[in-house]
């Protein structure tokens, strides 16, 4: 269960149980279940960063090209020993 928390003057975290989460101006502390659920939802709904999208796009392009190039080279080497 998530709780609202704040820091006092000495830097100690104090729980603010009377403040609802949608009105919390400090920090929201999540337990493991809330953290996993929030991370999953955020991961599914957010648009990936430009670098992540570029890496995914390039791996989808480079992987088949590299496999095809290796297969072509292996085929040429095999054809040399085949004759």
ZAPA-163464 format. One record per atom (N, C-alpha, C, O): residue number from 1; atom name; x negated, y negated, z. Coordinates in pm, whole numbers, plus 50000, padded with zeros to 5 digits. Each point is the difference from the previous one (the first is absolute). Layout:
! residues N
NUM,CA,X,Y,Z
...
END
This chain:
! residues 83
1,N,49916,50118,50000
1,CA,50084,49882,50000
1,C,49912,49876,50000
1,O,49904,49992,50077
2,N,50126,49914,49841
2,CA,49921,49879,49989
2,C,50036,49904,50114
2,O,50115,49992,50043
3,N,49783,49935,50005
3,CA,50024,49901,50105
3,C,49932,49870,49962
3,O,49902,49998,49925
4,N,50151,49893,50127
4,CA,49940,49869,49980
4,C,49896,49977,50109
4,O,50026,50029,50117
5,N,49858,49919,49847
5,CA,49894,49976,50096
5,C,49935,49866,49970
5,O,50011,49946,49890
6,N,49920,50002,50209
6,CA,49928,49873,49985
6,C,49873,50007,50083
6,O,49985,50089,50085
7,N,49925,49819,49891
7,CA,49877,49989,50078
7,C,50014,49888,50100
7,O,50047,49892,49966
8,N,49913,50133,50160
8,CA,50002,49892,50097
8,C,49867,49924,49991
8,O,49918,50029,49913
9,N,50062,49874,50174
9,CA,49882,49913,49993
9,C,49870,50077,50019
9,O,49896,49960,49948
10,N,50106,50151,50127
10,CA,49878,50075,50025
10,C,49974,50106,49892
10,O,49899,50069,50006
11,N,50191,49945,49897
11,CA,49983,50094,49891
11,C,50062,50135,50024
11,O,49975,50095,49925
12,N,50107,49917,50179
12,CA,50067,50125,50030
12,C,50130,50009,49921
12,O,50074,49902,49990
13,N,49955,50214,49954
13,CA,50123,50021,49925
13,C,50114,50024,50099
13,O,49992,50087,50086
14,N,50113,49833,49900
14,CA,50117,50018,50086
14,C,50121,50033,49915
14,O,50017,49946,49890
15,N,50067,50141,50161
15,CA,50120,50042,49929
15,C,50110,49897,50022
15,O,50020,49953,50112
16,N,50051,50011,49781
16,CA,50112,49908,50008
16,C,50126,50078,49964
16,O,50051,49988,49889
17,N,49998,50091,50206
17,CA,50110,50092,49974
17,C,50132,49929,49977
17,O,50089,50055,49934
18,N,49927,49824,50116
18,CA,50128,49930,49986
18,C,50015,49932,49864
18,O,50110,49958,49964
19,N,49781,50030,49961
19,CA,50006,49933,49869
19,C,50026,50105,49893
19,O,49925,50097,49991
20,N,50180,49885,49926
20,CA,50024,50096,49890
20,C,49888,49991,49895
20,O,49934,49897,49986
21,N,50048,50212,49941
21,CA,49890,50006,49903
21,C,50012,49896,49889
21,O,49898,49948,49954
22,N,50224,50021,50003
22,CA,50014,49902,49892
22,C,49973,49858,50047
22,O,49990,49909,49916
23,N,49998,50068,50215
23,CA,49968,49867,50053
23,C,49860,49996,50061
23,O,49963,49900,50061
24,N,49961,50204,49924
24,CA,49868,50010,50061
24,C,49903,49904,49930
24,O,49987,50003,49878
25,N,49947,49912,50201
25,CA,49902,49907,49944
25,C,49857,50041,50033
25,O,49905,49934,49960
26,N,50080,50176,50113
26,CA,49868,50051,50036
26,C,49960,50113,49908
26,O,49986,49982,49879
27,N,49995,50134,50179
27,CA,49959,50119,49926
27,C,50106,50108,50018
27,O,50062,50009,50105
28,N,49957,50072,49793
28,CA,50090,50115,50010
28,C,49912,50124,50008
28,O,49923,50029,49909
29,N,50091,50044,50202
29,CA,49924,50123,50019
29,C,50086,50117,49958
29,O,50114,50013,50044
30,N,49833,50072,49870
30,CA,50074,50114,49947
30,C,49947,50129,50061
30,O,49881,50013,50028
31,N,50210,50083,49993
31,CA,49954,50132,50037
31,C,49968,50076,49871
31,O,50017,49948,49890
32,N,49936,50176,50125
32,CA,49952,50075,49884
32,C,50110,50022,49896
32,O,49975,49985,49881
33,N,50147,50050,50163
33,CA,50108,50028,49905
33,C,50038,49874,49921
33,O,50020,50008,49879
34,N,49988,49878,50188
34,CA,50033,49875,49930
34,C,49890,49961,49903
34,O,50027,49951,49890
35,N,49847,50070,50152
35,CA,49888,49963,49915
35,C,49999,50085,49872
35,O,49980,49947,49891
36,N,50041,50183,50123
36,CA,50000,50089,49883
36,C,50115,49965,49907
36,O,49981,49994,49879
37,N,50137,49982,50177
37,CA,50116,49967,49918
37,C,49979,49866,49930
37,O,50031,49987,49882
38,N,49919,49913,50188
38,CA,49978,49869,49940
38,C,49893,50007,49892
38,O,50014,49938,49895
39,N,49878,50138,50130
39,CA,49895,50013,49900
39,C,50047,50070,49875
39,O,49961,49963,49890
40,N,50124,50139,50127
40,CA,50053,50072,49885
40,C,50090,49909,49916
40,O,49988,49998,49877
41,N,50100,49928,50188
41,CA,50091,49911,49927
41,C,49921,49890,49930
41,O,50027,49969,49884
42,N,49876,49973,50184
42,CA,49920,49894,49938
42,C,49921,50054,49881
42,O,49986,49931,49899
43,N,49962,50190,50113
43,CA,49924,50059,49890
43,C,50085,50029,49878
43,O,49952,49991,49887
44,N,50174,50045,50136
44,CA,50088,50031,49887
44,C,50057,49876,49933
44,O,50027,50002,49880
45,N,49991,49891,50194
45,CA,50069,49883,49947
45,C,49908,49888,49952
45,O,50046,49910,49929
46,N,49828,50094,50106
46,CA,49912,49891,49961
46,C,49936,50029,49864
46,O,49975,50115,49965
47,N,50000,49780,49962
47,CA,49931,50010,49872
47,C,49850,50013,50030
47,O,49949,49922,50080
48,N,49981,50172,49858
48,CA,49858,50015,50030
48,C,49920,49877,49960
48,O,50039,49925,49910
49,N,49850,50056,50157
49,CA,49911,49889,49968
49,C,49945,50019,49859
49,O,50001,50110,49945
50,N,49951,49782,49998
50,CA,49948,50005,49863
50,C,49888,50099,49982
50,O,49997,50073,49901
51,N,49911,49932,50195
51,CA,49887,50092,49989
51,C,50046,50146,50010
51,O,49949,50087,49930
52,N,50149,49939,50157
52,CA,50052,50136,50012
52,C,50072,50044,49874
52,O,49984,50113,49953
53,N,50096,49797,49991
53,CA,50072,50031,49877
53,C,49903,50021,49885
53,O,50019,50090,49917
54,N,49876,49829,50077
54,CA,49900,50014,49894
54,C,49927,50134,50013
54,O,49975,50067,49900
55,N,49992,49973,50222
55,CA,49931,50127,50020
55,C,50089,50117,49960
55,O,49952,50096,49939
56,N,50175,49898,50094
56,CA,50093,50105,49963
56,C,50015,50008,49848
56,O,49999,50109,49942
57,N,50015,49777,49994
57,CA,50014,49995,49855
57,C,49875,50054,49931
57,O,50009,50079,49906
58,N,49874,49880,50141
58,CA,49875,50045,49938
58,C,49978,50149,50022
58,O,49951,50069,49910
59,N,50085,49983,50207
59,CA,49981,50144,50021
59,C,50093,50080,49911
59,O,49964,50108,49954
60,N,50155,49840,50020
60,CA,50092,50067,49909
60,C,49952,49998,49856
60,O,50039,50086,49921
61,N,49880,49817,50043
61,CA,49947,49991,49865
61,C,49866,50073,49987
61,O,49979,50074,49904
62,N,49933,49906,50192
62,CA,49864,50052,49990
62,C,49998,50152,50018
62,O,49921,50067,49934
63,N,50161,49987,50153
63,CA,49997,50143,50027
63,C,50027,50084,49875
63,O,49920,50089,49971
64,N,50187,49888,49954
64,CA,50020,50079,49878
64,C,49891,49977,49895
64,O,49962,50093,49928
65,N,49989,49784,50062
65,CA,49894,49972,49905
65,C,49872,50075,50037
65,O,49933,50055,49913
66,N,50032,49947,50215
66,CA,49879,50070,50044
66,C,50013,50150,49982
66,O,49906,50066,49957
67,N,50211,49989,50074
67,CA,50022,50144,49981
67,C,49991,50034,49852
67,O,49940,50102,49964
68,N,50117,49817,49951
68,CA,49993,50025,49856
68,C,49858,49991,49947
68,O,49960,50080,49915
69,N,49963,49824,50133
69,CA,49861,49984,49957
69,C,49916,50119,50044
69,O,49919,50051,49922
70,N,50099,49993,50200
70,CA,49926,50117,50049
70,C,50039,50124,49921
70,O,49914,50080,49962
71,N,50215,49938,50011
71,CA,50046,50116,49923
71,C,49942,49997,49858
71,O,49961,50104,49948
72,N,50033,49780,49991
72,CA,49944,49986,49866
72,C,49851,50038,50000
72,O,49954,50073,49912
73,N,49972,49877,50189
73,CA,49857,50031,50008
73,C,49976,50149,50024
73,O,49911,50059,49939
74,N,50167,50000,50148
74,CA,49987,50144,50025
74,C,50033,50078,49873
74,O,49933,50098,49968
75,N,50169,49859,49960
75,CA,50035,50065,49874
75,C,49889,49992,49898
75,O,49974,50097,49929
76,N,49959,49789,50062
76,CA,49889,49985,49905
76,C,49883,50088,50040
76,O,49937,50062,49913
77,N,50033,49945,50216
77,CA,49889,50085,50047
77,C,50031,50148,49973
77,O,49912,50075,49957
78,N,50210,49965,50068
78,CA,50040,50139,49976
78,C,49994,50031,49851
78,O,49960,50110,49961
79,N,50080,49794,49955
79,CA,49997,50025,49855
79,C,49858,50016,49947
79,O,49980,50068,49900
80,N,49922,49870,50165
80,CA,49860,50015,49958
80,C,49954,50143,50025
80,O,49932,50058,49915
81,N,50104,50001,50200
81,CA,49958,50136,50031
81,C,50090,50105,49936
81,O,49965,50119,49999
82,N,50148,49840,49947
82,CA,50095,50094,49940
82,C,49953,50048,49864
82,O,50031,50112,49961
83,N,49894,49807,49967
83,CA,49958,50036,49864
83,C,49883,50085,50004
83,O,49949,50041,49895
END
